[in-house]
Every structure is written in structure tokens, then in C-alpha cells.
Amino acid sequence: MSVLGDPLALDVAWRTRRWTRAVLEDIGVGFDSERYVLPVRDADGALVGTVRYLPPQLRGEQVKLTADKGSRRELFPAPESEAPDVVLVEGEATALTARSAGLAAIAVPGSGAWRPEWARRLAPLSPILIVPDCDDVGRGAARTWAAELHAAGAVVRILDIAPERSDGYDVGDLLAEASTPDELRRAGRLILARGADLRPFAPSNGRPPPSKRQLRSLSALQIRSERVHWLWALRVAFRGLTVVAGEKGLGKSIATNAWLTAQITRGMLDGELPGPSDVLIATAEDDWRSVVKPRLMAHGADLGRVFRIVVEDDVGEVLLTLPDDVGRLEAEIRRLRSEGHPVRLLVVDPIGAFLPETVDSHRDASVRRALAPLAALAERLDLAIIVVAHLTKEATARYIARVSGSAGLVNASRSVLIFARDPNDTEGEQGYDRLIVQVASN
């Protein structure tokens, strides 16, 4: 049953852990007559387990927290429903106390439970303040989390609330010392203020320390089958990368950044758009004021639904870098969606301009590693991503072999579209007729 229906359980929750009714209701905490029942959900909001918690003042020698058989331990609560500027703590009970203090807290279920893929899920919520348990294990775990979050593109700070202690004292214990709701909220604000004064974490050698990798198997019966959904019917799919490649000067940027974008913003594209949608564009070759915006206007785009990607650092505006900025891209798309802008397409034109020098564009493995986070972003956000590429001048080779760079670009994509001259155009190379040919579909 819900804890809300048990006044005594609510009273004990406040007295022992400073859990508030509002937070317990928001999370959906239950009560089984002895323990508090905490629901664990995955990135899609599906219930994947429950953990049961007994406050220390009531448990005697009993274990304070147990997971039901078959339960999966996950970030608590799932970060996909959270806004940026979160506090990362250890333990679900601690997260409930911190949330009751007004902190946007997410718990790692234990110091040794961290999974590397969680860094990618948490990075869009940057900046992130980690508040570890006050012992060697907790502090060491915090450094591992921080390094992997930093590598995923997040700005991270670590707040040691009591450097002199090594007894496992945590932020939940600190906040529980408050006597009233007002004191609890003030204590929460103080945690944030202390964190804001810290310098961002940076790995001492520029590389994250090794983490505990795990391998597990998953039965095909547990995997939900899904059909492909199309932004543009049979050409550009949601949840994947599409390559649009063509020779320079044929108008592939006009096709993607103007015509296709205009169709999407008006909800007129032949596909499965629910209605007019928004588009995010990163382009390195065309000026927005004199080229991109006039093209959009000429094609009748709803300009209020088209967004230019702008990246800035300490010296001013800089170029988007992939995969380093994937976390920031995700955060911006989530922000736009939360404000009523349903972003359904991201255009990167041309992809080669946004890859760092450390990526060898002629090596399959190097390109695929660089694009994997972008493909994962499309999957997580149910997003279509178009990357524009050039064709090489080897006219005798097959089109798919002429996509500029290594085969990694083609292999990382769901669909490859070639933008080419129409050989039947009577005006030859001076003509304006174009063909779009799909040469690969995975």
C-alpha cells in the first residue's frame, strides 16, 4: 500500500530520515507494514524492481535495505525525468532525504554498483555535484564516477561534507540533523552553495581511472520487439543515423537544411511525424545570416521551429565537437522539448568538420567510436539524425564506396542516401534535376 495511507509510517519517515510527504508521493513510495517500499524504474519509466528500507532506529540488527528477488538496481530515481544541476549521492534512502531538502538528488545504489553507461545518462544533467559517503570507499567511488562523467562531457564537482570523518557519515545524516522543514531546506541550500564554490573536477592524467566492468546476458524473450518508425518514409528513420552524401555543389545542404527542414516544421513530410516539429542544425560551411536563414525563408520554413547550435567556451564561440559535446546536445534537446519545442531532427553538416583531430577519418574503428555516442543519443531521444558527407572524386567506384572518409561512417548509419545529378536531365551538368538514391539501409 502507499505510505500516504499510513499516518504512523509518514511520521516515522520524517522523524528518522526527514523524508517529506511530497517526496514520498512523487517517488511513489509504499509501505508493507514494516519496511518502506521504494520503486526502481528504468530509463523508459518501466518498473524493474523494488527495494525495501528499514530506518536505523527501528531495525536493531536487521539489514537496512533489501532488494526483492529479480529486482534490478538502477539509478534512483531515473535521471531521464530530471532537469540539469543534480546532486549525485550513494543510496536510495539518502536520495529521498536530499530530495526532501529541495535537492535534485539521484542515487547510485551503492559504491560498487556503478555502471559505465550511467555516465552517458547522467551527463545531460550537467553540472553535477557528487556528495560521497565519508569513508575511503565512498570517496574513491566518487572519483571514479566523476572521471567517467567528465569523459562523457559533464561538468562535475565533488563535495566532501566532512573531510575529517571516515565512518560512512553521509549527506543524508547531515540533513537529518535539521529539526524543521525550514531548517531542512536551508541545509539543502547550504549544500548547493558549498558545491558551487568548488572547482570542477579534472582527472589528474586526463583519463578516467578504470571502473568495474560487468558483463551479463539478456534473453531475447526479455527484449521488446519494435518496428522502425520513419521521419521520412523509408528514407530517414527515427532512433538512428542517416548519411546524406553527394558531390560538392549539388545542393545537398539545401535539401537537408532548407527543404527537408521546412517540410518538418510545417508537418508536411511524408512519414510519421505527429505534426509540425522542430529541427536543430549544426552547419560549418554556410553563414546563417546570409545563407541558411534566407534558404529556410525561401522554402517556407517555420523559423520559430528551427534552431542553430551554438557552442561557447571561455574564449567565445567555438565549433561543436563530436563526440565530446553529445552530452551537451542531449541536455539542450531535452530543455527545448521541456519548453514545448518537439525536436525530432538533428542535422550535422558536414560531419567531417565536427570530428576532432584525434579521430582518424580513414580508419573504420576510429570513426565508429566517434559516432557511437551520437547514434546512442538518437536511440535515447527517439530522434532522427542526418549527417551530411561529401563524395570522393573516384567516379568509377560504387557510390557507397565514395562516401568521404572511412567505411565507419556508412557502417555506423541506418540509411545512406546519395544526392546526385539526374542523368536524364537534358541540360546535363548545367541542369538542376537531382536524384536521391538509397544505397544502404540497415
N, C-alpha and C positions, 0 to 999 in steps of 0.2 A: 504494500500500500504506500501511497505518497506520505512523506514525512509531514506534509502540511496538515494531514488529518489527525496528528498526534501531538497535542499541545506539550506533553511532557518531553517528547523527543525533540521538539523545537527548542524548548527551554534548555535541555542538556546540550544541544548543539551550540547554543550561544554561550552557555557558561563554560564549557570545556574547550571549545575551539574558536569561539567568536564567529561562527557561521550565522549569517543572517537569513531570514525567511526568504527575502527576494532572490538571493543567490541560489538557495536550495531549490526554489521553484524554477528558476531559469535553467538550471542544470537538469532538473527532473530527478532529484534525489528521493529515494524511497526509504522505508524503514520496515524491518522484518520482525519487530518486537524486541530485538536485541542489538542488531547492528544497522548502521546506515548503509543503504544500498546505492552505489554510485554507478550510473550507466556509462559504458565506454562505447564510443561511436567512431566509425572510420571517416575518411575524407568525404564520403558521399552522404554522411549522416546516418548510415545504417548501424543498428545496434550489433556490436561484435563481442560483447561480454559485459560482465558486471563484477565489481569488486565490493567487498563488504568491510566496513570500518567500524572498529570499536574504540571509542575515546580512551585515552590512557587512564583517566580517573576511574573508569568503570571496568577495565579488563582484567586487573590483577595480573596473573601470569599468562593470560591468553594472548595469542598473536593478534596484533592490532589490525592487520589488513590481510584479507584472503581474497583470491580470485576464484570465481565459480569455475567448475570444470568446463573446459572447452573455450574459456574466455581468452581473448587476445588483448595483450597490453598495448595501448596506444597513447599518443599524446592526449592529455586531458585538460580541457575539452579540445575537440578537433580544431586546429588553427584556421581551417577554411572559413569559419564563420566570424573570425576575429578581425579587428582593424589593426593597422600598424601601431607600433610603440607598445610592445608587450613585455611582460616580465616572465622569465623562464625560471621555474623552481623545480625542486625534486619532491615528488609525492603528491598524490591526488588530494589528500587531506590538507596539505599546505596550500595548494592552489585554491581550495574553497575559502580558506581563511584570507588569503591575499585578495581574492575577488570580493570578499565581504568588506575589505578595506578600500575598495574602489580601484584596485589594480587590475589591469587586463592580464591576469596570470594564466599561464599554461604550464602544466606539469609534465615532466619526463617521469615515467612511473618508477624509476629507480636509477641510481648512479650507474649501474651496469646494464641498464635496459636500452640505452641509446642505440638508435639505428641510423646509419649514414643518410638514408633517404629522407629522414626527418628534416635535415638541414635545408633541403630544397622546398619543403612545405612551409617551413618557418621563415625562410629568407624574405619573402614578400612582406612580412610584418615588421621589417626593419624600421627604426632602430630597436634592438632587443637588449634588455637588461637581464643578465643572469645573476641570480642571488643563490649561491650554493649553500649546502649544509656546511657547518663549521667543523670539518674534520678533513683529514688528508684525502680520503676517498672522494668526498664531495667536491673539494677544491680541484682535485685532479680531473674529475669528470667535467667540471665547468670549463676547464681549459680545453679539453677535447671538444666539447660542444661549441665553444667559441671559435676554435680554429676551423671547424667544418662549416659553421655558419658564415664566418668571414670568407672562406673559399667560395661559398655559394652567393656572395655578393651582399651580405648583410653587414650593417654597422652594429657592432656588439660591444657592450661594456660588462664588466664583472664587478659586482659589489659584494665585498666580504663584510658582512654586518658586524662581525666580532672577531677580528684577526687574532686576538689573544686566546680564543677558545678553540678546543679540539674535541669537544664532547658531542658533536652532532647537533648542537643548537641550530635552529633554522629560522627563517623569516616568519614562519607560522607561529613559532614560540614567541618571537619578539612581538608580533602584532597581537597575540592573545593576552599580552600584558595590559592592553587597553581595558578600561573599565566600562566605557560607554560607547555607543555608536559614533558619537562625535570624535572621541579620542581615537577610535579605530581608524576613522577616515583621515584624521590628522597624521597618524602614524604612517598611513599609506602614502600620503603626500610627501612626508619626510623621506621615505624610501626613494621615491622618484627624484626628489631634489638632490639627494646624495648621489644617486646614479648619474644624474645629468652633469655633475661636476667632474666625473671621471673621464680620462682619456679613452678613446676607442681602443679595443683590443687589436693587437697586431702580432702574429706569430713571430717568434724571435728569429727563425730562419726562413720566414716567408712560406713555410709549408706546414700543413696541419700534422699533428702527431698521429701515429697510427691508431685506429679505433678498432673495437672488437667487431669484426665482420661475422655475419651469420649466414648460413645457407639453409633453406628449408624447401620442402616440396609442397605443391598445391595440386590437389586432384582437379582434373578437368571438370568434374561434376560441380565443383565449387565456383567455377568461373561462369559468369553470366554472359550468354551469347548476345551480341548486338549487331544489327545491320549497320552499314555505312550510311551516314547522313551527309547530304550534299549541300554546300553553299551554292555551287553552280553545278547543275545536274550532270553527273558522270564525268565532270572535269576537275572540280576543286572540292575536296572533301573537308568536312569539319574534323578536328582532332588529328591533324596531320600536316605535313609539309607538302606544298606543290611547287615544283620548279617551272618557271616560265622562262624559256631561253630563246634567243634569236640573235641575228647579226646586228651589229650596231647601226642605228639609223632607221630601223624598220618600224619603230613605233611601239615597241613592247611596253615602254613606260607609260605611253598614252593609254594603251589597252588596260593596264593594271591600275595605274594611279589616277586615271581620269574616267574612262568609260565604265570599267567594272565597278569602280568605287561609286560612281554616280548611280548606277543601277541598284547597288546595295542600299545606298542612303534613301532611295525612293521606294525600296521594297519591290522592285520590278524584275529582279534577276530570276531566271528560270532555275529554281532549286527549292530548298526547304526553309527559306527564311520565314519567320513568323510575321514579318512586316518590315518597315523601314528600320535599318540598323546602322551602326556606327563602324568607322574604319580608322585604323591607326597606321600612319605611314612614316617609314624611315627611308629617306632618299638622300644619296650623297652626290648625285650628278646634276640635279636641277634646282634652280633657285625657286623658293616658294613664292616670293612676291611677283616675279616676272614670268615664271613658267608654270609651276604646279597649280597655284590658285587660279590663274586665268584658264588653264585647261579644265579644271573642275567646273568653273562657271560656264564655260562653253558647252560642257556636256550635261549641264542642268543638275549638278550635284547639290544636295542639301548641305551647305558649308558648315552648318552647326553640328553635323554628324561626322565631320572629317577632322582628324587631329594629327598634327605634326609632332613627332617625337623630338624632344629637346633634352639633351644631357649636359649638365654643368658640373664643374668642379671648382677648385679654389682659384683657378686662373680664368674661368669663364666657360663659354660653350665649347663642348668637345664632341667628338663623334661617338655614337653608340658603338659599344664593343661587345661582340658575342664570342663566348657565352657569358662573359663577366657580368653583363647588365641584364641577364634574363630575370634575376630576382627583382630588379627594379621595374622591369617591364611588367611582370606579373602584378606587382603592387599597384602600378598605375592603372592597369586594366581593371583590377578589382575596385579601385577607387572610382573610376569612371562608371563602372556598372552600378556601384552603390549609389551614385548620384543620378541614375536614370539614363545613362548612355550605354545601350547594349552593344558593346564592341564585339563584332563577330569575325572581323578580318584584320590581320596584320600584314602589311606589305613591307618587305625589306629589299631595297633596290639601289645598287646591285649587291648581292650577298658578299662578294669579294671585298668590298670597301669596308665592311664591318667586322671582318675577321682580323685578329691581331697578328703581328709578325711571327709570333711563336707557332701559328698554325701553318703547316706546310700544305699548301693548296694542291700539291701534286701527289700527296700521299693519302690513300683511302682512309686509313685508320685515323690520321690526324684530323681530317675534315669531319669524319663521322663523330669523333669525340667532341668536336666543337659544336656540332649541330644537335647532338643528342639532348642537351638541356632545352633547346628550342622546341624540338619535337615533343618532349615531355610537357612543356608549357602548353602546347596545343591540345594535348591529351587532357591535362588537368582542367583547362578552362573551356573545353568544348569549343575550341577556336580554330578557324582556318588560317593558315599562314602561307603566304606566297613569297617565295624568294626568287628574285629576278637574276638571271645569269646571261652571260654572253656566249656565243658560239665561236669556236675556233675557225680559222680560215681553211681548214682541210676539207675542201668541197667534195672530195671523193669519198670521205668517210660517212658512215651512217650518222644520222642526226644525234642519236643518243650518245655516240662516242665523241661528238663535237662540243658537248656542254663543257664550258671552260672550267678548268681545274681537274681534280681527280674524279674517279668514279664514285667517291664518297658522297658527293652531292646528290647524284642520281640515286644511289643506294639508300640514302637516308630519307628519301621522299616517298610519298604515297603515289604521286602522279607527276609526270613530266610532260609539259606542253611545249611544243615548238612553234614559235611565231615566225612565219616565213612568207616570202613573196608568192603570189598565186602564179604558177607557171602558165596559166591560160590568160593572164592579163595581156590584152593586145598592146598595151603601152610599154610592155617589158619592164626594164629597171626603172623607168620613169613613172610607172603606174602606181596606184595607191591600193590595189586589191591585195588583201593578205589572207593567209590560211592559218588556222590554229590546228595543229596536228598533235594528237596524244600518242606519244611513242613509248610510254611506260605507265603502268597502273598496277600498284601492289595491293 
